[in-house]
C-alpha cells in the first residue's frame, strides 16, 4: 500500500469518526489513489490531479454534498 493510499484511508477514518458518511467522496478518493499508484506517484501534483479529473469525457455524475 502506498503512502498516498494510507493517508487517504486515514483521512476517511478520521472524517467518518466525525460523523460524515463519505460514500461518494470515498469512492472518488480511492479512484484517485488508484490513479496515483498506477503512475508510481509519491506526491500529489497539479498535473496529476488534472490528469485524473479530466480522464473521462463524460465527467462525474456523482453529486457532492
HUWO-V814778 format. One record per run of one state. SS is the DSSP state (helix for helix, strand for strand, loop for the rest). FROM is the first residue (numbers start at 1). TO is the last residue. If there is no record, write none. Layout:
ss/from/to
SS/FROM/TO
SS/FROM/TO
This chain:
ss/from/to
loop/1/2
helix/3/17
loop/18/22
helix/23/38
loop/39/45
helix/46/53
loop/54/65
